[in-house]
């Protein structure tokens, strides 16, 4: 009988290889991304679930993003090494958009912020240009959701799916204003759309770059729409 027991992720410290060599910030111990200055404004955004198929087609221009359901990209945390060789073919990667939900307990939201930065740090160590995706929920998340992101750099956000009501839009706008104050980003990548209720009077705070969602991008590339960026 094999006496060797398989270890769970609790036993091995929740993927410690992701943060080997990282610095940790704040009382939550969020990993700090390196400000390497090698990230650029993406030519387009590619969903993580489409990366393999786009690579096979030779369509590797652009940054891979994770604005999808969490279960579609959980393997980037649990088995990142199997994805690195694929991701390094693209121009760069946005850090995972792990869910932060209003009403969700802080420890889970902080954990998802931790993994956002941890994956980004591991990709940076592999030589892949990384743009930090910033995700927040309510005011309580402000204590940790901006930690670990380089200041005065390019960051990414997505109001996609969080702007179904005026209340959601107002909450997103409030978090966006706080993010701009804390991180003072040079540029902000916006996935989805830029509702006026959220972005009004903020245009002079930074350079916003808006990208269509994947379905509209594909239609555009097939010549069904005019222009790829808004």
C-alpha positions as CSV (number, residue, x, y, z in Angstrom):
1,X,0.0,0.0,0.0
2,X,1.2,3.5,-0.8
3,X,1.8,5.3,2.5
4,X,2.3,8.6,0.7
5,X,-0.7,10.8,1.3
6,X,-1.6,13.4,-1.3
7,X,-1.6,16.9,0.0
8,X,-4.4,19.3,-0.2
9,X,-3.9,22.9,-1.1
10,X,-4.4,23.7,2.6
11,X,-1.4,21.5,3.4
12,X,0.9,23.2,1.0
13,X,-0.1,26.7,2.0
14,X,-2.4,27.7,-0.9
15,X,-0.1,27.7,-3.8
16,X,3.0,29.3,-2.2
17,X,5.0,29.1,-5.5
18,X,2.8,31.9,-6.8
19,X,4.4,34.4,-4.4
20,X,7.9,33.0,-4.0
21,X,10.1,36.1,-3.7
22,X,7.1,38.6,-3.5
23,X,6.8,41.5,-1.1
24,X,3.6,41.7,0.9
25,X,1.6,44.9,1.7
26,X,-0.8,46.0,4.4
27,X,-2.2,44.1,7.3
28,X,-3.8,41.6,4.9
29,X,-0.5,40.7,3.4
30,X,-1.4,41.3,-0.3
31,X,1.4,40.5,-2.7
32,X,2.9,43.5,-4.4
33,X,3.2,43.5,-8.2
34,X,6.4,44.8,-9.7
35,X,6.3,48.1,-11.6
36,X,8.4,46.9,-14.4
37,X,7.3,49.5,-17.0
38,X,7.0,46.8,-19.7
39,X,3.2,46.9,-20.1
40,X,1.6,48.7,-23.0
41,X,-1.8,49.7,-24.1
42,X,-3.3,46.5,-25.6
43,X,-4.2,46.4,-29.2
44,X,-7.2,44.2,-28.2
45,X,-8.4,42.0,-25.3
46,X,-8.7,38.3,-25.5
47,X,-10.7,36.1,-23.0
48,X,-8.6,33.5,-21.2
49,X,-11.0,30.8,-22.4
50,X,-10.2,31.8,-26.0
51,X,-6.4,32.0,-25.6
52,X,-5.7,28.5,-26.9
53,X,-7.9,28.8,-30.0
54,X,-6.5,32.3,-30.8
55,X,-3.0,30.9,-30.5
56,X,-3.8,28.1,-32.9
57,X,-5.1,30.7,-35.4
58,X,-1.9,32.8,-34.9
59,X,-4.0,35.7,-33.4
60,X,-1.6,36.5,-30.6
61,X,-1.7,40.3,-30.7
62,X,-3.4,41.6,-27.6
63,X,-3.6,41.0,-23.8
64,X,-5.4,38.0,-22.3
65,X,-8.1,38.9,-19.8
66,X,-10.2,37.1,-17.2
67,X,-13.5,38.9,-17.4
68,X,-15.4,35.7,-17.3
69,X,-17.1,33.4,-14.7
70,X,-14.5,32.4,-12.1
71,X,-14.8,28.7,-12.9
72,X,-13.5,29.4,-16.4
73,X,-10.2,30.6,-15.1
74,X,-9.7,28.8,-11.8
75,X,-6.9,26.7,-13.3
76,X,-4.7,29.8,-13.7
77,X,-4.5,29.7,-9.8
78,X,-4.4,25.9,-9.3
79,X,-2.1,25.0,-12.2
80,X,-0.5,28.2,-13.5
81,X,2.6,26.5,-14.9
82,X,0.5,24.6,-17.5
83,X,-0.7,28.0,-18.9
84,X,2.5,30.1,-18.8
85,X,3.9,28.7,-22.1
86,X,0.6,29.6,-23.8
87,X,0.3,33.1,-22.2
88,X,3.8,34.1,-23.1
89,X,2.9,34.1,-26.8
90,X,0.6,37.1,-26.3
91,X,1.5,40.7,-25.8
92,X,0.6,40.5,-22.1
93,X,-2.0,39.5,-19.5
94,X,-4.4,41.3,-17.2
95,X,-4.5,39.8,-13.7
96,X,-7.5,37.6,-12.9
97,X,-10.9,39.2,-12.2
98,X,-11.7,37.1,-9.1
99,X,-15.1,38.1,-7.9
100,X,-15.6,40.6,-5.1
101,X,-19.3,40.8,-4.2
102,X,-21.2,43.2,-2.1
103,X,-22.2,41.4,1.1
104,X,-19.6,38.8,0.7
105,X,-17.4,38.4,3.9
106,X,-14.2,40.4,3.8
107,X,-11.9,37.5,4.3
108,X,-13.1,35.9,1.0
109,X,-12.9,39.2,-0.9
110,X,-9.4,39.8,0.5
111,X,-8.4,36.3,-0.6
112,X,-9.6,36.9,-4.1
113,X,-7.6,40.2,-4.2
114,X,-4.6,38.2,-2.9
115,X,-4.9,35.7,-5.8
116,X,-5.3,38.5,-8.3
117,X,-1.9,39.9,-7.3
118,X,-0.3,36.5,-6.7
119,X,-1.0,35.3,-10.2
120,X,0.2,38.6,-11.6
121,X,3.4,38.4,-9.7
122,X,4.1,34.8,-10.9
123,X,3.4,35.9,-14.5
124,X,5.8,38.8,-14.1
125,X,8.5,36.4,-12.9
126,X,8.0,34.4,-16.1
127,X,8.7,37.5,-18.1
128,X,5.1,38.2,-19.2
129,X,4.0,41.9,-19.2
130,X,1.2,42.3,-16.7
131,X,-1.5,44.9,-16.2
132,X,-3.2,44.8,-12.8
133,X,-7.0,44.4,-12.9
134,X,-8.6,46.3,-10.1
135,X,-11.9,45.0,-8.7
136,X,-13.8,46.3,-5.7
137,X,-17.3,45.8,-4.2
138,X,-18.5,48.1,-1.4
139,X,-16.6,50.7,0.8
140,X,-15.3,47.9,3.1
141,X,-13.3,46.5,0.2
142,X,-11.4,49.8,-0.2
143,X,-9.2,48.7,2.8
144,X,-7.4,46.1,0.6
145,X,-8.7,46.1,-3.0
146,X,-6.1,48.7,-4.2
147,X,-3.2,47.2,-2.3
148,X,-0.4,45.5,-4.3
149,X,-1.2,47.4,-7.6
150,X,1.7,49.6,-8.9
151,X,0.9,53.3,-8.7
152,X,1.2,55.6,-11.7
153,X,1.0,52.7,-14.1
154,X,-1.6,51.1,-16.4
155,X,-4.5,49.4,-14.7
156,X,-7.6,47.7,-15.9
157,X,-11.3,47.7,-14.8
158,X,-14.6,46.3,-16.0
159,X,-18.0,47.7,-15.2
160,X,-19.4,44.8,-17.4
161,X,-22.2,43.1,-15.5
162,X,-22.0,45.4,-12.5
163,X,-24.0,48.3,-13.9
164,X,-27.5,46.9,-14.1
165,X,-29.0,49.5,-11.8
166,X,-28.4,53.1,-10.8
167,X,-27.3,51.9,-7.4
168,X,-24.7,49.5,-8.9
169,X,-23.5,52.2,-11.2
170,X,-23.2,54.7,-8.4
171,X,-21.3,52.2,-6.3
172,X,-18.9,51.4,-9.2
173,X,-18.3,55.1,-9.8
174,X,-17.5,55.7,-6.1
175,X,-15.0,52.9,-6.2
176,X,-13.5,54.2,-9.4
177,X,-13.0,57.7,-7.9
178,X,-11.3,56.1,-4.9
179,X,-9.1,54.0,-7.2
180,X,-8.0,57.1,-9.2
181,X,-7.1,58.9,-6.0
182,X,-5.2,56.0,-4.5
183,X,-3.3,54.7,-7.6
184,X,-3.2,57.8,-9.8
185,X,-2.9,55.5,-12.9
186,X,-1.5,56.8,-16.1
187,X,-4.0,54.8,-18.2
188,X,-7.1,52.8,-17.4
189,X,-8.2,49.9,-19.6
190,X,-12.0,49.6,-19.6
191,X,-13.5,46.3,-20.6
192,X,-17.1,46.5,-21.9
193,X,-18.6,50.0,-21.9
194,X,-18.3,53.4,-20.3
195,X,-21.7,54.4,-19.0
196,X,-22.0,58.2,-18.6
197,X,-23.4,57.8,-15.1
198,X,-20.1,56.2,-14.0
199,X,-17.5,58.1,-16.1
200,X,-19.0,61.6,-16.3
201,X,-16.5,64.3,-15.4
202,X,-13.7,61.8,-14.8
203,X,-12.2,61.9,-18.3
204,X,-9.5,64.4,-17.2
205,X,-8.3,62.3,-14.3
206,X,-6.4,59.8,-16.5
207,X,-6.4,58.3,-20.0
208,X,-9.3,55.8,-20.5
209,X,-9.2,53.2,-23.2
210,X,-12.4,51.3,-23.8
211,X,-12.6,47.9,-25.4
212,X,-15.6,46.0,-26.7
213,X,-16.6,42.7,-25.1
214,X,-15.4,39.6,-27.0
215,X,-18.7,38.9,-28.9
216,X,-18.7,42.4,-30.4
217,X,-14.9,42.2,-31.0
218,X,-15.4,39.1,-33.1
219,X,-18.2,40.7,-35.1
220,X,-16.0,43.7,-35.7
221,X,-13.1,41.6,-36.9
222,X,-15.5,39.9,-39.3
223,X,-16.4,43.3,-40.7
224,X,-19.8,43.5,-39.1
225,X,-19.1,46.8,-37.2
226,X,-16.9,49.8,-37.6
227,X,-14.1,50.4,-35.1
228,X,-12.7,48.0,-32.5
229,X,-12.3,50.4,-29.6
230,X,-14.7,52.9,-28.3
